Amino acid sequence: MSAPTAKKPTVTEREARQVAEAAREQDWRKPSFAKELFLGRFRLDLIHPHPLPADEDVRRGEEFLGRLREFCETKIDSALIEREARIPDEVIAGLKEIGALGMKIDTKYGGLGLTQVYYNRALSLVGSANPAVGALLSAHQSIGVPQPLKIFGTQQQKDAFLPRCARTDISAFLLTEPDVGSDPARLATTAVPDGDDYVLDGVKLWTTNGVVADLLVVMARVPRTEDSRGGITAFVVEADSPGISVENRNAFMGLRGIENGVTRFHQVRVPAANRIGAEGAGLKIALTTLNTGRLSLPAMCVGAGKWCLKIAREWSSVREQWGKPVALHEAVGSKISFIAATTFALEAVVDLSSQMADENRNDIRIEAALAKLYGSEMACLMADELVQIRGGRGFETAESLAARGERAVPAEQLLRDLRINRIFEGSTEIMHLLIAREAVDAHLSVAGDLIDPDKSLQDKARAGANAGVFYAKWLPKLVAGPGQLPTSYGDFKHGVDLAPHLRYVERHSRKLARSTFYAMSRWQGRMETKQGFLGRVVDIGAELFAMSAACVRAELLRRQGDHGREAYLLADAFCRQARIRVDELFTRLWSNTDDLDRKVVKGVLGGSFEWLEQGIVDPSGEGPWIADATPGPSQRDNVRRPFK
């Protein structure tokens, strides 16, 4: 067969949205705390009392964490990985030996069978030793071959690939292309059926683990025919297959040990038996995989927060300024309080979401997305505050600090390493839109046809009747609730009183729902273009979720007799800080510069402000903004470097 010509799928904005909508999980078969929160219903009963793991899960999890901690302390040299920009082969061999590749894989396939809770705690631990090692393990298990096969794979596929992933083989997930990011409708990599095989052609960008992987999950477009629906489809591909070439190992501002590359497929034959799910189900598989896979990033952000707190405490207690430790100066102390309170809340969010994922009683797609969004944003803020607390030493590299005789604290490295989390697995902007779509799902389900220009008058009339019934029942419930009663949530008062914070969450959950309804009534079909508004709605929901999780975790620790008094203090501090942010976000829902910003952007793109760019020298190199991804044989050396 000859390679296909370079032809990008041409799609309109509406068609792109339809592709994304078709990939969404449409039904809500289980309750969702976060979904209810956005609808103005504070369902504390869904998360309190805090769910707990089974004793056997705890025993196995703690046993592995012990082995992993010893390995991290004795075998991982983070400074070496940073200096040489690669993870040593012996580190990977050691991770394989202790079973770290198979943390989430069932024991019957040779894995450790850890729960989501302990998998995330393991990532938090190893990520604190070196974030690049954490990224390798996360990409392998959270979005690589094991997770989609666990949910969608056939028994034959599980038997063939999961034992390899548990012990020896590293996997990678390949979706992004040079000109395709969060808009997969334009995916250009093709998979053409040919007998019992598919033939893959195309280029994939930013393939985390792709440089060293043995197995790949590849998303490619199967052409539509009379006998096949075609569409974006998922495949398990052997990384050493003829026609696969890793053309570049990419380098970044942080995560310098990450094995991320550009992978080209030229006439790569993949057995049809390696297709995951049906043709056209690839995006749904990817999104479903990410429902819990996204929890790995905030888990590592928790580890980062804990390290920030440790360094801030140790440094600010010995560094003196004007006769006393800098920690006792309010300007620095407020930063330390923020780091401590936020770390507590973020751990509460991740542990709660993870335990709900393990129990499988709730639909956590919104909770996991909120955890990823909130964790990635707050961790960057904590790292930035740590650099500020350390002053000039925060900006100085660990290697330079050591060279002049001081403790090698890699604060600036942490800031660089964490920055990618606001882009990985859905940028903050995309997460805002994704969560907002789920948050307004109930409204679109009953009233969507009213604002759809393609619907007939009959469809609109039917939708109007359904919407009338829904809103007649729903809107009155947003007027009053337990948050207005001074005695509500009284079981959260033990020395420190957390009940007012839960009452605040309940009241502002209803306020958020009213605001969303008003916006939909005001903008109707234009609502999807109001990305600034939607982003603030989601950010409010994230803060309310984090407040809820922090209070529930504090009460759990109090009942367990495990630092309960201190936990209540941290939860109180976090909630008070979060309430200030929530109040500001509510103000900015309606008082903002969104309209003015759009005018400025049009002027920038139209060249009206080019005069403002004068007086500089642009150090950028030559070349196209987006690399050519024309299918065909590779013209570059293969830099694939598998661990064996």
PAVEXTOR-779916 format. One line per 5 residues: for each residue x, y, z of C-alpha. Coordinates in steps of 0.2 Angstrom, whole numbers, always signed. Each point is the difference from the previous one (the first is absolute). Last residue first. Layout:
BEGIN
X:Y:Z ~ ...
END
This chain:
BEGIN
+80:-19:+144 ~ -5:+18:+0 ~ -5:+6:-17 ~ +9:+15:-8 ~ -9:+6:-16
+11:+13:-8 ~ -4:-5:-18 ~ +11:+10:-12 ~ -10:+12:-11 ~ -8:-1:-17
-14:-10:+6 ~ -11:-8:-14 ~ -16:+9:-4 ~ -15:+10:+7 ~ +2:+19:-1
+2:+6:+18 ~ +8:+17:-4 ~ +5:+9:+16 ~ -11:+14:+7 ~ +6:+17:+2
+11:-2:-15 ~ +19:+4:+1 ~ +13:+13:+5 ~ +6:+3:+18 ~ -7:+11:+13
+11:+13:+8 ~ -13:+14:-4 ~ +9:+17:+2 ~ -10:+14:+9 ~ -5:+18:-3
-16:-2:-9 ~ -13:-12:+6 ~ -12:+14:+5 ~ -1:+6:-18 ~ -7:-17:-5
-16:+6:+10 ~ -13:+1:-14 ~ +7:-15:-9 ~ -17:-9:-2 ~ +5:-14:+12
+4:+13:+13 ~ -16:+10:-3 ~ -11:-15:+0 ~ +8:-5:+17 ~ -3:+18:+7
-19:-1:-5 ~ -1:-17:+8 ~ +8:+6:+16 ~ -13:+14:+1 ~ -14:-12:+0
+8:-11:+13 ~ +6:+14:+11 ~ -10:-6:+16 ~ -14:+4:+12 ~ -13:-13:-3
+8:-16:+4 ~ +14:+10:+8 ~ -9:+3:+16 ~ -3:-19:+2 ~ +18:-3:-3
+5:+13:+14 ~ -12:-8:+12 ~ +7:-17:-4 ~ +18:+5:+2 ~ -4:+8:+18
-9:-16:+4 ~ +15:-11:-5 ~ +11:+9:+13 ~ -13:-2:+14 ~ -2:-18:-6
+18:-4:+1 ~ +3:+7:+17 ~ -15:-9:+7 ~ +6:-16:-8 ~ +18:+2:+7
-7:+3:+17 ~ -12:-15:-1 ~ +15:-11:-5 ~ +11:+6:+14 ~ -14:-5:+13
-2:-17:-9 ~ +18:-4:-1 ~ -5:-19:-1 ~ -13:-4:+13 ~ -10:-10:-14
-15:+11:+4 ~ +10:+16:-2 ~ +8:-6:-16 ~ -16:-4:-8 ~ -7:+17:+6
+15:+9:-8 ~ -3:-10:-16 ~ -18:+5:-1 ~ +4:+18:+2 ~ +14:+0:-13
-11:-9:-12 ~ -14:+12:+1 ~ +12:+15:-2 ~ +8:-8:-15 ~ -17:-3:-8
-4:+18:+3 ~ +16:+7:-7 ~ -2:-11:-16 ~ -18:+5:-2 ~ +6:+19:+1
+13:-4:-13 ~ -12:-9:-11 ~ -12:+16:+0 ~ +15:+11:-3 ~ +5:-10:-16
-18:+0:-6 ~ +0:+19:+1 ~ +17:+2:-9 ~ -5:-13:-13 ~ -16:+9:-5
+0:-7:-18 ~ -10:-16:+6 ~ -14:+12:+7 ~ -3:+7:-17 ~ -15:-12:-2
-9:+7:+15 ~ +9:+16:+5 ~ -12:+7:+13 ~ -10:-15:+5 ~ +16:-11:+1
+8:+14:+10 ~ -14:+1:+12 ~ +0:-19:+2 ~ +19:+0:+4 ~ -2:+14:+13
-14:-10:+8 ~ +10:-15:+1 ~ +15:+9:+7 ~ -11:+8:+13 ~ -7:-17:+5
+18:-6:+2 ~ +4:+16:+9 ~ -13:-4:+14 ~ +6:-18:+3 ~ +18:+5:-1
-3:+14:+13 ~ -9:-12:+11 ~ +15:-12:-1 ~ +11:+14:+5 ~ -11:+5:+15
+1:-18:+6 ~ +19:+0:+1 ~ +0:+5:+18 ~ +17:-2:+9 ~ -1:-7:+17
-10:-15:-8 ~ -14:+7:-11 ~ -3:-11:-15 ~ -15:-9:+8 ~ -10:+16:-1
-2:-1:-19 ~ -15:+11:+1 ~ -4:+9:+16 ~ +1:+18:-7 ~ -13:-4:-14
+3:+9:-16 ~ +12:-13:-7 ~ -14:-13:+3 ~ -9:+7:-16 ~ -10:+14:-7
-3:+8:-18 ~ +8:-14:-11 ~ -13:-12:+4 ~ -13:+11:-9 ~ +10:-1:-16
+0:-19:-2 ~ -18:-6:+0 ~ -7:+13:-12 ~ +17:+0:-9 ~ -3:-19:-5
-18:+2:-5 ~ +3:+15:-10 ~ +15:-7:-8 ~ -10:-15:-6 ~ -13:+11:-8
+13:+11:-8 ~ +9:-15:-7 ~ -16:-6:-8 ~ -3:+17:-8 ~ +18:+1:-6
-2:-18:-8 ~ -16:+6:-9 ~ +8:+16:-6 ~ +14:-10:-7 ~ +18:-2:+7
+15:+6:-10 ~ +1:+17:+9 ~ +3:-9:+17 ~ -5:+12:+14 ~ -17:-8:+4
+7:-18:-4 ~ +12:+2:+15 ~ -14:+3:+13 ~ -2:-17:+9 ~ +17:-9:-3
+8:+17:-2 ~ -4:+5:+17 ~ +5:-16:+8 ~ +16:+0:-9 ~ +5:+18:+6
+14:-7:+12 ~ +6:-13:-13 ~ +3:+14:-13 ~ +7:+11:+13 ~ +12:-14:+5
+6:-2:-18 ~ +1:+19:-3 ~ +10:+4:+15 ~ +11:-16:-3 ~ +4:+7:-17
+6:+17:+7 ~ +10:-9:+14 ~ +8:-11:-13 ~ -5:-18:-3 ~ +11:-15:+4
+15:+11:+3 ~ -1:+19:-2 ~ -2:+7:+18 ~ +11:-15:+5 ~ +14:+6:-10
+4:+14:+12 ~ +4:-12:+14 ~ +17:-5:-6 ~ +6:+18:-2 ~ -6:+5:+17
+8:-15:+8 ~ +16:+4:-9 ~ +0:+17:+8 ~ -2:-8:+17 ~ +14:-12:-2
+8:+1:+17 ~ +18:-4:+0 ~ +5:+5:+18 ~ +14:+13:-1 ~ +19:-2:-3
+3:+11:-15 ~ -1:-14:-13 ~ -16:-7:+10 ~ -10:+15:-4 ~ +6:+0:-18
-6:-18:-2 ~ -16:+4:+8 ~ -4:+14:-12 ~ -2:+18:+6 ~ -17:+8:-1
-5:-6:+17 ~ +16:+5:+7 ~ -3:+18:-5 ~ -16:+0:+10 ~ -4:-17:+9
-17:+6:+4 ~ -3:+6:-18 ~ +6:-17:-7 ~ -12:-8:+13 ~ -14:+12:-6
+2:-6:-18 ~ +0:-18:+5 ~ -17:+3:+9 ~ -7:+9:-15 ~ +5:-13:-12
-8:-13:+12 ~ -16:+10:+0 ~ -2:-1:-18 ~ +4:-18:-3 ~ -10:-6:+15
-16:+10:-5 ~ -1:-5:-18 ~ +5:-19:+4 ~ -11:-1:+15 ~ -15:+9:-10
+2:-13:-14 ~ +0:-14:+13 ~ -15:+6:+9 ~ -9:+3:-17 ~ +2:-18:-6
-3:-6:+17 ~ -16:-10:-3 ~ -4:-8:+18 ~ -1:-17:+7 ~ +16:-6:-8
+8:-3:+17 ~ +18:+2:-7 ~ -5:+16:-10 ~ -8:+7:+16 ~ +16:-4:+9
+10:+10:-13 ~ -11:+15:+0 ~ +1:+1:+19 ~ +19:-3:+0 ~ +2:+13:-13
-11:+14:+7 ~ +7:-3:+18 ~ +18:+1:-6 ~ -4:+16:-9 ~ -8:+7:+16
+14:-4:+11 ~ +13:+7:-13 ~ -10:+16:-1 ~ -1:+3:+18 ~ +19:-3:+2
+5:+10:-15 ~ -12:+14:+4 ~ +6:+1:+18 ~ +18:+1:-6 ~ -4:+14:-11
-9:+9:+14 ~ +16:-2:+11 ~ +11:+8:-13 ~ -9:+17:+0 ~ -5:-2:+18
+18:-1:+6 ~ +2:-15:+12 ~ +5:-11:-14 ~ +15:+11:-3 ~ +8:-5:+16
+3:+15:+12 ~ +12:+14:+3 ~ -3:+11:-16 ~ +1:-15:-12 ~ +5:-18:+6
+0:-16:-11 ~ +0:-15:+12 ~ -19:-2:+1 ~ -4:+6:-17 ~ +11:-14:-8
-6:-15:+9 ~ -19:+5:-1 ~ +1:+6:-18 ~ +10:-16:-5 ~ -13:-12:+8
-15:+10:-6 ~ +7:+0:-18 ~ +3:-19:+1 ~ -18:-3:+6 ~ -6:+11:-14
+10:-10:-13 ~ -7:-16:+6 ~ -17:+6:-1 ~ +4:+6:-18 ~ +5:-18:-4
-18:-6:+5 ~ -7:+15:-10 ~ +8:-8:-15 ~ -5:-18:+3 ~ -18:+4:+2
-2:+3:-18 ~ +0:-18:-4 ~ -16:-2:+9 ~ -11:+8:-13 ~ +14:+0:-12
-3:-18:-6 ~ -18:+5:-3 ~ +6:+15:-11 ~ +12:-11:-10 ~ -12:-14:-3
-14:+12:-5 ~ +13:+8:-12 ~ +4:-17:-7 ~ -17:-7:-3 ~ -1:+3:-19
+4:-18:-4 ~ -5:-11:+15 ~ +10:-4:+15 ~ +19:-1:+1 ~ +7:-6:-17
+15:-12:+3 ~ -10:-14:-8 ~ +0:+10:-16 ~ +18:-4:-1 ~ +11:+16:-2
+10:+3:-16 ~ +10:+16:+0 ~ +0:+8:-17 ~ +10:+15:+7 ~ -3:+5:+18
+10:+15:+7 ~ +3:+3:+18 ~ +6:+17:+7 ~ +6:-1:+18 ~ -1:+0:+19
+11:-10:+11 ~ -1:+11:+16 ~ +17:+3:+9 ~ -1:+19:-3 ~ -17:+1:+9
+2:+19:-2 ~ +3:+13:-14 ~ -2:-13:-13 ~ +10:-12:-11 ~ -8:-11:-14
+8:-16:-6 ~ -1:+0:-18 ~ -4:-11:-15 ~ -7:-15:+9 ~ -3:-12:-15
-13:-13:-3 ~ +0:-8:-17 ~ +4:-17:+6 ~ -8:-4:+17 ~ +12:+4:+15
-13:+9:+9 ~ -13:-14:-1 ~ -17:+8:-2 ~ -16:-1:+10 ~ -13:+9:-10
-13:+13:+3 ~ -13:+7:-13 ~ -5:+17:-6 ~ -13:-3:-13 ~ -6:-14:-12
-18:-3:-1 ~ +4:-16:-10 ~ -9:-10:-14 ~ -3:+14:-13 ~ +17:+8:+5
+6:+13:+13 ~ +19:+1:+1 ~ +8:-5:+17 ~ +7:+15:+9 ~ +14:-4:+12
+3:+0:+19 ~ +15:-10:+5 ~ +3:-9:+17 ~ +18:-5:-1 ~ +10:-15:+7
+19:-1:+2 ~ +2:+18:+5 ~ +17:+9:+2 ~ -2:+15:-12 ~ -19:+0:+2
+0:+1:+18 ~ -9:+17:-2 ~ -4:+1:-18 ~ +0:+19:-3 ~ -4:-1:-18
-7:-14:-11 ~ +3:-2:-19 ~ -10:-9:-13 ~ -3:-17:-9 ~ -7:-16:+8
-5:-15:-10 ~ -14:-11:+8 ~ +1:-19:-1 ~ -10:-15:-4 ~ -3:+5:-18
+6:+18:-2 ~ -10:+13:+11 ~ +7:+17:-1 ~ +5:+8:+16 ~ +3:+19:-3
+9:+13:+10 ~ -8:+17:-4 ~ -10:+4:+16 ~ -11:+16:-5 ~ -14:-5:+11
+12:-2:+14 ~ +0:+18:+5 ~ +9:+0:+17 ~ +17:-1:-9 ~ +1:-2:-19
+13:+8:-11 ~ +16:-9:+5 ~ -11:-15:+6 ~ -6:-5:+17 ~ -8:-17:+3
+14:-12:+4 ~ +0:-9:+18 ~ +16:-9:+6 ~ +4:-17:+7 ~ +15:-7:+9
+3:-19:-1 ~ +8:-11:+13 ~ -11:-4:+16 ~ -18:+6:+0 ~ +0:+6:-18
+5:-17:-7 ~ -13:-9:+11 ~ -13:+12:-7 ~ +4:-3:-18 ~ -6:-17:-6
-12:-5:+14 ~ -8:+17:-1 ~ -1:-1:-19 ~ -8:-17:+0 ~ -12:+5:+14
-6:+14:-11 ~ +5:+18:+5 ~ -12:+14:+4 ~ +2:+4:+19 ~ +16:-9:+5
+7:+2:-18 ~ -2:+19:+1 ~ +9:+1:+16 ~ +15:-12:-3 ~ +5:+6:-17
+5:+18:+5 ~ -11:+13:+8 ~ +2:-2:+18 ~ +12:-15:+0 ~ +15:+5:-12
-3:+19:+1 ~ -1:-1:+19 ~ +16:-10:+1 ~ +10:+11:-11 ~ -7:+16:+7
+5:-6:+18 ~ +18:-3:-6 ~ +0:+17:-8 ~ -7:+8:+16 ~ +15:-7:+10
+0:-5:+18 ~ -16:+10:+4 ~ -7:-9:-16 ~ +4:-17:+8 ~ -10:+4:+16
-15:+9:-8 ~ +0:-14:-13 ~ -1:-13:+14 ~ -14:+10:+8 ~ -9:+0:-16
+1:-19:-2 ~ -5:-2:+18 ~ -16:+9:-2 ~ -4:-7:-17 ~ +2:-17:+8
+15:-11:-3 ~ -1:-16:-10 ~ +18:-4:+1 ~ +2:-6:-18 ~ +3:-18:-7
-15:-2:-10 ~ -10:-8:+13 ~ +6:+14:+12 ~ -10:+13:-9 ~ +9:+14:-7
+0:+17:+9 ~ +18:-1:+7 ~ +7:-10:-14 ~ +14:+10:-6 ~ +5:+2:+18
+3:-18:+3 ~ +16:+1:+11 ~ +10:-7:-14 ~ -7:+11:-14 ~ +4:+15:+10
+18:-6:+3 ~ +2:-3:-19 ~ -6:+18:-3 ~ +12:+7:+12 ~ +14:-11:-7
-3:+7:-17 ~ +3:+18:+6 ~ -14:+13:-2 ~ +5:+13:-12 ~ +5:+19:-1
+18:-3:+6 ~ +0:+14:+13 ~ -19:-2:+5 ~ +2:-19:+1 ~ +16:+1:+10
-8:+13:+12 ~ -15:-12:+3 ~ +11:-14:+5 ~ -13:-14:+2 ~ +7:-16:+7
+2:+2:+19 ~ -14:+11:+6 ~ -12:-4:-14 ~ +3:-19:+2 ~ -3:+1:+18
-16:+10:-2 ~ -6:-13:-13 ~ +2:-14:+11 ~ -9:+8:+14 ~ -14:+6:-12
-2:-18:-5 ~ -4:-6:+17 ~ -11:+15:+3 ~ -11:-5:-15 ~ -1:-18:+4
-5:+3:+18 ~ -12:+14:-5 ~ -8:-10:-13 ~ -2:-15:+12 ~ -8:+12:+13
-13:+7:-13 ~ +1:+18:-5 ~ -10:+13:+8 ~ -14:+12:-5 ~ -2:+16:+9
-16:+1:+10 ~ -4:+11:-10 ~ +3:+0:-18 ~ -17:-4:-8 ~ -9:+6:+15
+7:+17:-2 ~ -12:+2:-15 ~ +0:+19:-3 ~ -13:+2:-13 ~ +2:+16:-10
+2:-8:-17 ~ +19:+3:+0 ~ +1:-10:+17 ~ -10:-14:-7 ~ +12:-3:-14
+14:+1:+13 ~ -7:-13:+11 ~ -4:-12:-14 ~ -13:-13:+1 ~ +1:-15:-11
-8:-4:-17 ~ +4:+17:-8 ~ -2:-2:-18 ~ +9:+8:-15 ~ +18:-5:+2
+7:+12:-12 ~ +8:-5:-16 ~ -15:+5:-10 ~ +1:+17:+7 ~ +18:+2:-5
-4:-5:-18 ~ -15:+12:+0 ~ +11:+14:+6 ~ +12:-2:-14 ~ -15:-1:-13
-6:+17:+7 ~ +17:+8:-1 ~ +1:-6:-18 ~ +11:-15:-5 ~ +13:-3:-13
+9:-16:+2 ~ +18:+3:-4 ~ +7:-7:-16 ~ +18:-5:-2 ~ -1:-14:-13
-3:-18:+5 ~ +15:-12:+0 ~ +0:-12:-14 ~ -6:-18:+3
END
